[in-house]
């Protein structure tokens, strides 16, 4: 963790299993200035880092990074819906498909099973979508409140059939992570988790919900659109800077 001279708090972590790669995430304070980003990048270069990537950034948050030389690495769709009043039941026939209708909280002793499930769900996705145990816990701490739920195992899965991490800060809610075991796809697990997340956001006082996904993940996009989300025009971008001239 490092703090910029104007108050931005930046978290620096290794970026998955990529050699000499780091991820730079603004976690608190105002957005970093170009000078603050440049200082962090220079320090990483001196430490032997060759590649720096950001978290997913809205267009308004990208200027400081782009001015230092960051370029597009991966684009994400950003979807939004307003939330208010009573929300409908999940649209899939989850009871008929043999999936328990109730979710329960993710406990500490569930973390290993949830991480295994998550890795299986995103096995074919790019490195941007791979997370470890610490990244999931960091996401849970990134908002004022969070709700982390799982769907118990289904007849086709040895462990949890799915999990969802949802956060809220102010009036905005975020479906931060949703994963369904490949063997449980098409059984209503994702729909159950989205509906559960939206109901909790209503109860917690949120009025807007956001979620992002890969542009080519048609199953996820269809799921979110079925629950009232629409795609926003700009989306999000993960940015990348390749460093040179460091031994």
C-alpha positions as CSV (number, residue, x, y, z in Angstrom):
1,X,0.0,0.0,0.0
2,X,1.3,3.5,-0.8
3,X,-0.1,7.0,-0.3
4,X,0.2,9.8,-2.9
5,X,1.2,13.2,-1.7
6,X,-2.3,14.5,-2.4
7,X,-4.0,11.7,-0.4
8,X,-4.7,9.0,-3.0
9,X,-4.2,5.5,-1.4
10,X,-2.9,2.9,-3.9
11,X,-2.6,-0.8,-3.4
12,X,0.1,-2.6,-5.2
13,X,0.0,-6.4,-5.6
14,X,1.5,-9.1,-7.8
15,X,-0.6,-9.6,-10.9
16,X,-1.5,-13.3,-10.9
17,X,1.3,-15.6,-12.0
18,X,2.8,-13.2,-14.6
19,X,6.5,-12.7,-13.9
20,X,7.5,-9.1,-12.9
21,X,3.9,-7.8,-13.2
22,X,2.1,-5.7,-10.7
23,X,-1.5,-4.4,-10.3
24,X,-2.1,-0.9,-9.2
25,X,-5.5,-0.2,-7.6
26,X,-6.8,3.1,-6.1
27,X,-8.5,2.0,-2.9
28,X,-9.2,5.3,-1.0
29,X,-8.9,9.0,-1.1
30,X,-9.2,11.1,-4.2
31,X,-8.2,9.7,-7.6
32,X,-4.4,9.7,-8.1
33,X,-2.9,12.5,-10.1
34,X,-0.6,11.9,-13.0
35,X,2.4,12.8,-10.8
36,X,1.4,10.3,-8.2
37,X,0.9,7.5,-10.8
38,X,4.3,8.4,-12.3
39,X,6.0,8.3,-8.9
40,X,4.6,4.8,-8.2
41,X,5.5,3.5,-11.7
42,X,9.1,4.8,-11.3
43,X,9.4,3.0,-8.0
44,X,8.0,-0.2,-9.4
45,X,10.5,0.0,-12.3
46,X,13.4,0.4,-9.9
47,X,12.2,-2.8,-8.2
48,X,12.3,-4.7,-11.4
49,X,8.6,-4.7,-12.4
50,X,8.2,-4.9,-16.1
51,X,4.4,-4.7,-16.5
52,X,1.8,-2.6,-14.5
53,X,-1.9,-3.1,-14.9
54,X,-4.8,-1.2,-13.4
55,X,-8.1,-2.4,-12.0
56,X,-11.2,-1.8,-14.3
57,X,-11.5,2.0,-14.6
58,X,-14.3,4.2,-15.8
59,X,-13.4,6.7,-18.5
60,X,-13.4,9.6,-16.0
61,X,-10.8,7.8,-13.9
62,X,-8.4,7.0,-16.7
63,X,-6.8,10.3,-17.5
64,X,-4.0,10.3,-14.9
65,X,-2.9,6.8,-16.0
66,X,-3.1,7.5,-19.8
67,X,-1.0,10.6,-19.4
68,X,1.8,8.4,-17.9
69,X,1.6,6.1,-20.9
70,X,-0.9,3.4,-19.9
71,X,-2.8,2.0,-22.9
72,X,-5.9,-0.3,-23.3
73,X,-5.4,-3.8,-22.1
74,X,-9.0,-5.2,-21.9
75,X,-12.5,-3.6,-22.3
76,X,-15.4,-4.6,-20.0
77,X,-19.1,-4.0,-20.4
78,X,-20.7,-2.0,-17.6
79,X,-24.4,-2.6,-16.9
80,X,-26.7,-0.6,-14.7
81,X,-30.2,-0.7,-13.3
82,X,-32.2,1.4,-10.9
83,X,-33.6,-0.5,-7.9
84,X,-36.6,0.4,-5.8
85,X,-39.6,-1.2,-4.2
86,X,-40.4,-4.9,-4.4
87,X,-38.3,-7.0,-6.7
88,X,-39.7,-10.0,-8.5
89,X,-38.8,-13.6,-7.8
90,X,-35.9,-15.1,-9.8
91,X,-37.0,-15.6,-13.4
92,X,-35.7,-19.2,-13.7
93,X,-37.6,-22.2,-12.3
94,X,-34.9,-22.9,-9.7
95,X,-37.1,-25.2,-7.6
96,X,-38.0,-27.4,-10.6
97,X,-34.4,-27.6,-11.6
98,X,-33.3,-29.1,-8.3
99,X,-31.4,-26.0,-6.9
100,X,-32.0,-25.0,-3.3
101,X,-33.9,-21.6,-3.4
102,X,-32.1,-20.3,-0.3
103,X,-28.7,-18.8,-0.2
104,X,-26.5,-18.6,2.9
105,X,-23.6,-16.5,4.0
106,X,-20.1,-17.4,3.0
107,X,-18.2,-18.4,6.2
108,X,-14.5,-18.5,6.8
109,X,-14.5,-22.3,6.4
110,X,-16.1,-21.9,3.0
111,X,-13.3,-19.8,1.5
112,X,-11.3,-22.6,0.0
113,X,-14.4,-24.2,-1.6
114,X,-15.6,-20.9,-3.0
115,X,-12.2,-20.1,-4.5
116,X,-12.1,-23.5,-6.2
117,X,-15.6,-22.8,-7.6
118,X,-14.5,-19.4,-8.7
119,X,-11.5,-20.7,-10.6
120,X,-13.6,-23.3,-12.4
121,X,-16.2,-20.7,-13.4
122,X,-13.5,-18.4,-14.9
123,X,-11.1,-21.0,-16.1
124,X,-11.4,-19.9,-19.7
125,X,-11.4,-16.2,-19.0
126,X,-8.4,-13.8,-19.4
127,X,-6.0,-13.0,-16.5
128,X,-8.1,-9.9,-15.7
129,X,-10.8,-12.2,-14.3
130,X,-8.6,-14.5,-12.2
131,X,-8.6,-13.7,-8.5
132,X,-7.1,-15.2,-5.4
133,X,-8.3,-15.4,-1.8
134,X,-6.8,-12.0,-0.9
135,X,-8.4,-10.3,-3.9
136,X,-11.9,-11.6,-2.9
137,X,-11.4,-10.4,0.7
138,X,-10.1,-7.0,-0.6
139,X,-13.3,-6.7,-2.7
140,X,-15.4,-7.4,0.3
141,X,-13.7,-4.6,2.2
142,X,-13.8,-2.1,-0.7
143,X,-17.4,-0.9,0.0
144,X,-19.2,0.4,3.1
145,X,-21.3,-2.8,3.4
146,X,-21.1,-6.1,1.6
147,X,-23.1,-9.4,1.3
148,X,-21.3,-12.6,0.3
149,X,-23.6,-15.5,-0.4
150,X,-23.4,-19.0,-1.8
151,X,-25.8,-21.5,-3.2
152,X,-25.4,-24.9,-1.6
153,X,-24.2,-27.7,-3.7
154,X,-26.5,-29.0,-6.4
155,X,-26.8,-32.6,-7.6
156,X,-24.2,-31.9,-10.2
157,X,-21.5,-30.2,-8.1
158,X,-19.3,-31.5,-5.2
159,X,-19.1,-28.1,-3.5
160,X,-21.0,-24.8,-3.8
161,X,-23.0,-24.4,-7.0
162,X,-22.4,-20.6,-7.0
163,X,-21.4,-17.5,-5.1
164,X,-22.0,-13.8,-5.3
165,X,-20.2,-10.9,-3.6
166,X,-22.3,-7.7,-3.5
167,X,-21.3,-4.3,-2.0
168,X,-22.9,-1.0,-1.3
169,X,-21.4,2.5,-0.8
170,X,-23.9,5.3,-0.4
171,X,-26.8,4.9,-2.9
172,X,-24.8,2.7,-5.3
173,X,-24.6,-1.1,-5.2
174,X,-22.1,-3.3,-7.0
175,X,-22.3,-7.0,-8.0
176,X,-18.6,-7.3,-7.5
177,X,-18.2,-11.0,-8.2
178,X,-20.6,-13.7,-9.4
179,X,-19.6,-17.2,-10.3
180,X,-21.5,-20.4,-11.1
181,X,-20.0,-23.8,-11.2
182,X,-19.8,-25.0,-14.9
183,X,-21.7,-28.2,-14.0
184,X,-24.6,-26.1,-12.5
185,X,-25.0,-23.7,-15.4
186,X,-28.6,-23.4,-16.7
187,X,-30.1,-24.5,-13.4
188,X,-31.1,-21.0,-12.2
189,X,-28.1,-20.5,-9.8
190,X,-27.0,-17.2,-11.3
191,X,-30.5,-15.9,-11.4
192,X,-31.1,-16.8,-7.8
193,X,-27.9,-15.0,-6.7
194,X,-28.6,-11.9,-8.7
195,X,-32.1,-11.6,-7.3
196,X,-30.8,-12.2,-3.8
197,X,-28.2,-9.4,-4.3
198,X,-30.8,-6.9,-5.6
199,X,-33.1,-7.5,-2.7
200,X,-30.3,-6.9,-0.2
201,X,-29.4,-3.7,-2.0
202,X,-33.0,-2.5,-1.8
203,X,-33.0,-3.2,2.0
204,X,-29.7,-1.5,2.5
205,X,-30.8,1.7,0.8
206,X,-29.1,1.5,-2.6
207,X,-30.9,3.0,-5.6
208,X,-28.5,2.0,-8.3
209,X,-26.8,-1.3,-9.1
210,X,-23.8,-1.8,-11.4
211,X,-22.2,-5.0,-12.7
212,X,-19.5,-5.6,-15.3
213,X,-18.7,-8.6,-17.5
214,X,-16.7,-9.6,-20.5
215,X,-18.1,-8.4,-23.9
216,X,-18.1,-11.9,-25.2
217,X,-19.8,-13.5,-22.1
218,X,-23.2,-13.7,-23.7
219,X,-24.6,-15.9,-20.9
220,X,-23.7,-13.4,-18.2
221,X,-25.0,-10.4,-20.2
222,X,-28.3,-12.2,-20.9
223,X,-28.7,-13.0,-17.2
224,X,-28.2,-9.4,-16.1
225,X,-30.4,-8.0,-18.8
226,X,-33.1,-10.5,-17.7
227,X,-32.9,-8.8,-14.3
228,X,-33.4,-5.3,-15.6
229,X,-29.8,-4.2,-16.3
230,X,-28.9,-2.3,-19.4
231,X,-25.4,-1.8,-21.0
232,X,-23.9,1.7,-20.4
233,X,-22.2,3.3,-23.5
234,X,-18.6,3.7,-22.3
235,X,-17.9,0.6,-20.2
236,X,-14.7,0.1,-18.2
237,X,-11.1,-0.4,-19.2
238,X,-8.2,-2.3,-17.7
239,X,-5.1,-0.3,-18.6
240,X,-1.5,-1.6,-19.0
241,X,2.0,-0.1,-19.0
242,X,5.0,-2.0,-20.2
243,X,8.2,-0.7,-18.6
244,X,11.6,-0.7,-20.3
245,X,15.1,0.2,-19.4
246,X,15.1,-1.5,-16.0
247,X,17.7,-4.2,-15.4
